[in-house]
Amino acid sequence: MPKSMPVARPRGRARQLPATGGGGLADTRGRALRDLRISVTDRCNFRCVYCMPKELFGSDYQFMERDELLSFDEIERVAGAAVSLGVDKLRLTGGEPLLRRGIEELISRLAALRTPDGRKPDLALTTNGSALRVKAAGLREAGLDRVTVSVDSLEEHRFQAINDVRFPLARVFDGIDAAREAGLGPVKVNAVVKRGVNDDEIVPLAEHFRQRGHVLRFIEYMDVGASNGWVLDDVVPSAEIVARIDAVHPLAPVAETREGETAKRWRYRDGSGEIGVISSVTGAFCGTCTRARVSADGKLYTCLFASRGFDLRDLLRSGAGDEQVRSALAGVWSVRDDRYSELRAQLGDAAPDRERIEMSYIGG
């Protein structure tokens, strides 16, 4: 693989690229590009059964070599181009992003970017929480705004069975505490619900995080990739999740605060906080999706369920300038027509087969 060719420039200053105006960049369905999710590594120290099952991602699995990953310079260039086109929310993912050495330096660089109207983009990170106790303070100091942590069970044996590396739940909870202490809040907690696996914990999970002031979001079990054995019968619809909680702790809907929000929000009527539900299967939100994703090796994907991406790494390493990178991003987004979840809902079993990209590769 060719080595990265960093571009010399002053450190600590926001990259300035031509602005597009207040309307932002729209795809063929009028959806603006607002959010960019960047996978910084394909590696993870967990082997969650719905994402990186051990039988496929075992000790002999070949992860990417270092020079296959986008360098920090390259990630910064891509993010800078995206911000110039209207992106105002950057989220770092993986794999497990805290496994990427020097992640604090990358966060510092991204925190120095500015939108065309001079704002710092919202900067978030999704993690399994295993390294947060060690990393939280440094992440906040570098400029990170928020973290989202995955917790799929409150039962120790079940939590360890899901992560499949016997990682203790108490250490994840300690990491969440560390994130809150560092000011990375409000901490969001994601729970993927699978029928027959952890759906009996819907109310206990809600109660646990409600008492601690964290925002819990339930995610419908999705057909991302080809390794998790997804079938529709395993999906617990968001409506059922809300109904179960509402029967014990009455809920009221909350209006969205940002166009393209993935989660439908519900507040506890007693004022003790809120939950969210992400209905990727039963309530497709393709019509308002504002998200693009960059894989760890520099492929740009315009949908979580995409079959293929545009190779930004080759463009970056061919000597392309910032305007060429910006034009490439704009070109890919402007012809975007993705609406996989809507089509799946409409066609059901008749939905066409497609090549599936694993979530650990594209980022959640």
C-alpha positions, -999 to 999 in steps of 0.1 A, spaced: 0 0 0 13 35 -7 23 56 23 4 86 34 18 119 22 9 145 49 3 180 37 25 206 55 5 234 71 3 254 104 -8 233 134 -38 243 155 -56 264 129 -89 256 113 -87 246 76 -105 271 54 -123 258 23 -149 276 1 -183 277 17 -215 265 0 -240 290 15 -266 284 42 -286 258 24 -259 231 26 -254 203 1 -284 183 -9 -287 148 -24 -313 137 -51 -340 135 -24 -332 169 -9 -314 156 21 -286 178 33 -252 165 44 -249 174 81 -233 144 99 -201 126 92 -192 94 110 -155 85 108 -142 50 116 -107 53 129 -99 16 132 -114 -18 123 -101 -33 155 -121 -39 187 -113 -56 220 -149 -70 222 -164 -97 201 -201 -88 204 -222 -115 189 -243 -91 168 -213 -72 154 -180 -91 155 -188 -127 164 -157 -146 175 -162 -175 150 -156 -150 122 -133 -125 140 -110 -150 157 -74 -149 167 -63 -155 131 -85 -127 116 -64 -103 96 -71 -67 105 -59 -37 85 -22 -28 85 -13 6 98 -6 21 64 -40 9 52 -58 32 77 -63 68 70 -37 89 88 -47 117 111 -37 142 84 -59 124 59 -89 122 83 -85 159 91 -85 168 54 -117 147 48 -134 162 79 -124 197 69 -138 193 34 -171 179 49 -174 207 74 -170 232 45 -199 216 28 -223 219 57 -214 191 81 -217 203 117 -215 170 135 -185 147 135 -186 113 153 -156 90 157 -164 53 156 -146 20 150 -142 -9 157 -134 6 191 -120 41 184 -101 43 217 -78 16 204 -64 40 178 -31 53 192 -30 90 198 -67 95 193 -65 126 215 -43 143 189 -69 136 162 -97 150 184 -77 182 189 -73 187 152 -110 181 145 -119 204 173 -100 232 155 -122 230 124 -149 256 118 -181 257 98 -185 284 72 -203 305 97 -175 301 123 -189 274 146 -170 245 160 -187 212 148 -202 190 175 -176 163 182 -187 130 196 -173 95 200 -190 61 203 -172 35 225 -177 2 243 -164 21 274 -136 -3 283 -109 25 282 -129 55 293 -116 55 329 -81 60 315 -90 82 285 -120 104 295 -101 134 309 -77 136 280 -105 133 255 -123 162 270 -92 183 272 -85 176 235 -120 190 226 -144 161 226 -179 171 235 -198 139 242 -195 101 243 -220 73 236 -214 40 254 -229 6 245 -245 -14 273 -268 -42 262 -274 -59 296 -273 -52 333 -268 -89 341 -231 -97 345 -232 -132 329 -253 -119 300 -232 -88 294 -201 -109 293 -218 -134 270 -227 -106 246 -193 -90 245 -178 -126 244 -145 -117 260 -156 -118 296 -152 -80 300 -168 -70 333 -198 -47 334 -185 -28 364 -155 -15 344 -179 -1 317 -200 16 344 -168 30 359 -159 44 324 -193 60 322 -187 76 356 -153 89 344 -169 104 313 -195 122 333 -168 135 358 -147 147 328 -177 167 314 -184 145 284 -221 146 288 -248 141 289 -235 105 284 -257 86 260 -261 48 264 -270 26 235 -287 -8 240 -294 -31 211 -325 -52 218 -328 -87 205 -358 -108 212 -351 -138 234 -317 -124 243 -322 -92 264 -357 -80 257 -366 -89 293 -343 -61 305 -360 -33 287 -377 -19 318 -347 -26 341 -323 -8 317 -346 22 316 -349 23 353 -311 19 359 -301 48 336 -331 70 345 -319 70 381 -284 81 370 -293 109 346 -280 93 315 -299 92 282 -307 56 272 -314 48 236 -329 15 225 -318 3 190 -337 -22 170 -316 -52 160 -305 -45 124 -295 -65 94 -261 -48 90 -235 -71 75 -238 -108 69 -222 -122 101 -249 -117 128 -275 -142 115 -302 -115 114 -339 -125 110 -369 -103 114 -384 -123 142 -355 -113 164 -365 -76 161 -383 -60 191 -402 -31 175 -396 3 191 -434 7 197 -433 -24 219 -403 -10 238 -420 23 245 -452 5 255 -434 -17 280 -417 13 297 -448 35 295 -468 8 314 -445 12 344 -432 48 340 -456 69 319 -440 86 289 -447 116 266 -432 122 232 -406 149 227 -402 170 196 -370 166 177 -344 193 181 -324 186 150 -334 176 115 -325 140 107 -324 128 143 -322 90 143 -339 86 177 -375 94 186 -374 108 221 -397 102 250 -396 119 284 -408 105 317 -439 124 327 -426 128 362 -396 148 349 -369 123 356 -353 122 322 -359 107 288 -353 77 266 -349 74 228 -357 46 204 -340 41 170 -364 23 147 -342 14 117 -363 -17 109 -399 -8 118 -398 30 114 -374 38 86 -361 74 87 -343 74 53 -363 104 43 -345 127 67 -311 109 68 -283 134 68 -254 110 75 -223 99 55 -197 75 68 -160 70 62 -145 36 68 -111 32 85 -94 27 51 -110 57 36 -141 45 18 -170 70 17 -204 54 23 -237 73 20 -258 47 38 -252 22 67 -266 -5 44 -245 5 14 -228 -22 -7 -199 -2 -19 -181 31 -12 -161 58 -29 -123 55 -24 -111 87 -7 -78 72 3 -66 67 -33 -77 103 -40 -59 116 -10 -27 97 -17 -26 106 -54 -17 142 -45 -52 157 -47 -57 191 -33 -83 202 -8 -107 215 -35 -105 181 -53 -114 163 -21 -142 187 -14 -155 183 -50 -153 145 -47 -174 146 -15 -199 169 -30 -201 148 -62 -208 116 -43 -234 132 -20 -252 151 -48 -261 118 -66 -271 99 -34 -304 81 -36 -301 56 -7 -332 45 11 -326 9 19 -347 7 51 -377 22 33 -374 -3 5 -370 -32 30 -402 -22 48 -421 -19 15 -409 -51 -2 -403 -74 28 -391 -108 17 -391 -95 -19 -363 -70 -11 -334 -76 -34 -303 -94 -21 -272 -72 -18 -236 -73 -7 -235 -63 30 -208 -43 46 -200 -53 82 -208 -27 109 -173 -32 124 -159 -19 91 -182 10 83 -189 21 119 -222 22 136 
